[in-house]
């Protein structure tokens, strides 16, 4: 299957040090041979709650922003791309340059480098992805605006301005922007393996005619993540899962295997 070349920016000066190198076959192989099997092996279940309609590829560029609380979050973006969004978007993601140099194959899935400690390089990465998103409908970017792994319940929740700056730059190029918040909570609930709970949406749409200011949008992103994380925690703690559906069912744990053996023995089959 042929590689998909990323769009050529108007100036080479806005290319990050490691741009995305989309490849359909590489993307498929990474997800189905590395990521999905690992999620299946390590989690009892993945639950999802939809808080509104999903975004549409024809409604503008999509910025998917998530809280960042675990090593698994990179795998989570692929799960969302494949199992929730159904691969309807051409998706990209930022990755620290040092990490991407070690795992360069992630460029096949749309990863490109960002160097947060170098302001010039970070700005170049933002301009690059803004051009990519604005150049065609149906493109998406996964972001973790907190910038690093932090406990879910740490407050106040602080985010960087990168998401708002990207949104502003895309809007300035005449493209609408859809914002999709997704919050995740990893929880052990009496089984060997943990469960993952996802709260998706609702979508917010921004138009070029009414672009928000960077500080205001940054504050809104932080407030939305905080409110959604708090609501998700309350639902999980209360065991209130009637609005959730199982997105992925994992392998049996040792506890479930033992229970199955005991049931078999009680039926007198030994």
WOPEBEL-V892879 format. One record per residue. RES is the residue in one letter. PHI is phi in degrees with one decimal (none if undefined). NEAR is the number of other C-alpha atoms within 8 Angstrom. Layout:
# WOPEBEL-V892879
res=RES phi=PHI near=NEAR
res=RES phi=PHI near=NEAR
This chain:
# WOPEBEL-V892879
res=X phi=none near=4
res=X phi=-71.6 near=6
res=X phi=-71.3 near=9
res=X phi=-103.9 near=8
res=X phi=-76.5 near=7
res=X phi=-67.1 near=8
res=X phi=-60.8 near=6
res=X phi=-82.7 near=4
res=X phi=-66.0 near=10
res=X phi=-64.6 near=4
res=X phi=-135.3 near=6
res=X phi=-63.1 near=6
res=X phi=-64.2 near=5
res=X phi=-97.2 near=10
res=X phi=-72.6 near=12
res=X phi=-70.5 near=12
res=X phi=-61.4 near=6
res=X phi=-126.5 near=9
res=X phi=-78.3 near=10
res=X phi=-65.9 near=12
res=X phi=-134.2 near=13
res=X phi=-56.5 near=13
res=X phi=-146.8 near=12
res=X phi=-60.1 near=12
res=X phi=-66.0 near=9
res=X phi=-60.8 near=10
res=X phi=-58.4 near=11
res=X phi=-60.6 near=8
res=X phi=-64.1 near=9
res=X phi=-62.4 near=9
res=X phi=-68.3 near=10
res=X phi=-83.9 near=9
res=X phi=-106.3 near=8
res=X phi=-117.4 near=9
res=X phi=-79.2 near=11
res=X phi=-63.3 near=11
res=X phi=-59.9 near=9
res=X phi=-66.5 near=8
res=X phi=-63.1 near=10
res=X phi=-63.3 near=12
res=X phi=-79.1 near=8
res=X phi=-104.5 near=10
res=X phi=-119.7 near=14
res=X phi=-69.1 near=15
res=X phi=-155.3 near=12
res=X phi=-116.6 near=13
res=X phi=-106.5 near=13
res=X phi=-136.6 near=12
res=X phi=-122.3 near=10
res=X phi=-97.0 near=10
res=X phi=-105.0 near=8
res=X phi=133.7 near=8
res=X phi=-64.1 near=8
res=X phi=-75.4 near=8
res=X phi=-65.8 near=9
res=X phi=-114.3 near=7
res=X phi=-57.9 near=12
res=X phi=-85.4 near=6
res=X phi=-97.8 near=11
res=X phi=122.9 near=12
res=X phi=-61.3 near=16
res=X phi=-114.7 near=15
res=X phi=-109.7 near=14
res=X phi=-101.3 near=12
res=X phi=-116.2 near=12
res=X phi=-130.7 near=13
res=X phi=-71.3 near=12
res=X phi=-125.6 near=12
res=X phi=-124.8 near=9
res=X phi=-156.0 near=7
res=X phi=-58.3 near=6
res=X phi=-70.9 near=6
res=X phi=-62.0 near=9
res=X phi=-62.9 near=7
res=X phi=-62.9 near=10
res=X phi=-62.4 near=8
res=X phi=-62.2 near=9
res=X phi=-67.9 near=10
res=X phi=-59.9 near=10
res=X phi=-63.3 near=9
res=X phi=-59.7 near=12
res=X phi=-83.4 near=9
res=X phi=-95.2 near=9
res=X phi=-103.0 near=7
res=X phi=-85.4 near=10
res=X phi=63.5 near=7
res=X phi=59.2 near=8
res=X phi=-81.4 near=7
res=X phi=-113.6 near=10
res=X phi=-87.9 near=8
res=X phi=-98.4 near=11
res=X phi=-132.2 near=13
res=X phi=-157.1 near=10
res=X phi=-81.3 near=10
res=X phi=-146.0 near=10
res=X phi=-53.9 near=10
res=X phi=-55.3 near=12
res=X phi=-61.2 near=6
res=X phi=-68.0 near=8
res=X phi=-68.7 near=15
res=X phi=-65.0 near=7
res=X phi=-76.6 near=6
res=X phi=-120.8 near=7
res=X phi=-65.1 near=7
res=X phi=-62.3 near=7
res=X phi=-68.1 near=9
res=X phi=-62.9 near=13
res=X phi=-63.7 near=13
res=X phi=-93.4 near=15
res=X phi=104.1 near=12
res=X phi=-73.0 near=15
res=X phi=-137.7 near=16
res=X phi=-85.0 near=14
res=X phi=-138.3 near=12
res=X phi=-122.1 near=10
res=X phi=-65.2 near=8
res=X phi=-79.3 near=5
res=X phi=-112.4 near=7
res=X phi=-60.2 near=8
res=X phi=-64.3 near=6
res=X phi=-68.0 near=11
res=X phi=-63.2 near=12
res=X phi=-64.1 near=8
res=X phi=-65.0 near=12
res=X phi=-64.0 near=14
res=X phi=-66.6 near=11
res=X phi=-65.0 near=11
res=X phi=-59.9 near=12
res=X phi=-71.2 near=9
res=X phi=-62.7 near=12
res=X phi=-65.3 near=10
res=X phi=-58.7 near=12
res=X phi=-67.5 near=14
res=X phi=-80.3 near=13
res=X phi=-76.8 near=7
res=X phi=-161.2 near=7
res=X phi=-64.3 near=11
res=X phi=86.0 near=14
res=X phi=-104.1 near=14
res=X phi=-136.9 near=13
res=X phi=-132.2 near=11
res=X phi=-90.3 near=13
res=X phi=-133.5 near=11
res=X phi=-117.6 near=10
res=X phi=-64.7 near=12
res=X phi=-70.9 near=12
res=X phi=84.6 near=8
res=X phi=-158.4 near=6
res=X phi=-72.0 near=9
res=X phi=-139.3 near=9
res=X phi=-59.4 near=6
res=X phi=-57.0 near=9
res=X phi=-97.9 near=5
res=X phi=-73.1 near=7
res=X phi=-132.8 near=4
res=X phi=-72.8 near=4
res=X phi=-85.7 near=9
res=X phi=-110.5 near=6
res=X phi=-129.3 near=10
res=X phi=-81.0 near=9
res=X phi=-85.5 near=10
res=X phi=-55.7 near=8
res=X phi=-59.9 near=11
res=X phi=-64.7 near=12
res=X phi=-67.9 near=10
res=X phi=-62.8 near=12
res=X phi=-57.8 near=11
res=X phi=-62.3 near=12
res=X phi=-68.2 near=10
res=X phi=-66.4 near=16
res=X phi=-61.5 near=15
res=X phi=-64.7 near=8
res=X phi=-92.8 near=7
res=X phi=87.3 near=8
res=X phi=-103.2 near=12
res=X phi=-69.3 near=13
res=X phi=-129.1 near=15
res=X phi=-105.8 near=14
res=X phi=-108.5 near=12
res=X phi=-122.3 near=14
res=X phi=-80.5 near=13
res=X phi=-133.1 near=13
res=X phi=-111.7 near=13
res=X phi=-128.5 near=11
res=X phi=-137.0 near=11
res=X phi=-98.8 near=8
res=X phi=-144.8 near=8
res=X phi=-92.5 near=9
res=X phi=-129.4 near=6
res=X phi=84.2 near=4
res=X phi=-123.1 near=9
res=X phi=-61.1 near=9
res=X phi=-103.0 near=9
res=X phi=-75.5 near=13
res=X phi=-115.8 near=13
res=X phi=-117.7 near=12
res=X phi=-114.6 near=13
res=X phi=-120.6 near=12
res=X phi=-116.7 near=13
res=X phi=-112.3 near=13
res=X phi=92.3 near=12
res=X phi=-81.4 near=11
res=X phi=-77.7 near=12
res=X phi=-118.6 near=7
res=X phi=-112.0 near=8
res=X phi=-110.3 near=11
res=X phi=-119.4 near=10
res=X phi=-60.5 near=10
res=X phi=-71.9 near=4
res=X phi=-134.0 near=6
res=X phi=-71.7 near=9
res=X phi=-78.4 near=7
res=X phi=-77.8 near=8
res=X phi=-58.8 near=10
res=X phi=-60.4 near=8
res=X phi=-66.2 near=8
res=X phi=-69.2 near=10
res=X phi=-62.2 near=13
res=X phi=-62.9 near=8
res=X phi=-65.3 near=8
res=X phi=-60.6 near=9
res=X phi=-62.4 near=11
res=X phi=-66.6 near=8
res=X phi=-65.7 near=9
res=X phi=-60.8 near=14
res=X phi=-61.8 near=9
res=X phi=-63.2 near=8
res=X phi=-69.9 near=10
res=X phi=-65.0 near=13
res=X phi=-63.3 near=8
res=X phi=-65.1 near=8
res=X phi=-65.1 near=12
res=X phi=-60.7 near=9
res=X phi=-62.5 near=8
res=X phi=-64.8 near=10
res=X phi=-68.4 near=10
res=X phi=-62.3 near=7
res=X phi=-79.5 near=6
res=X phi=69.1 near=6
res=X phi=-89.8 near=8
res=X phi=-112.5 near=7
res=X phi=-67.9 near=5
res=X phi=-95.0 near=6
res=X phi=-103.0 near=9
res=X phi=-127.0 near=8
res=X phi=-77.2 near=9
res=X phi=-89.6 near=9
res=X phi=-146.0 near=8
res=X phi=-110.3 near=10
res=X phi=-87.5 near=11
res=X phi=-71.6 near=9
res=X phi=-62.1 near=8
res=X phi=-86.3 near=10
res=X phi=-60.4 near=7
res=X phi=-61.3 near=9
res=X phi=-69.1 near=8
res=X phi=-64.9 near=9
res=X phi=-60.6 near=8
res=X phi=-61.3 near=8
res=X phi=-65.0 near=8
res=X phi=-64.5 near=8
res=X phi=-62.3 near=8
res=X phi=-63.3 near=8
res=X phi=-64.8 near=9
res=X phi=-65.7 near=9
res=X phi=-65.6 near=7
res=X phi=-80.4 near=6
res=X phi=75.3 near=6
res=X phi=-100.2 near=6
res=X phi=-142.3 near=3
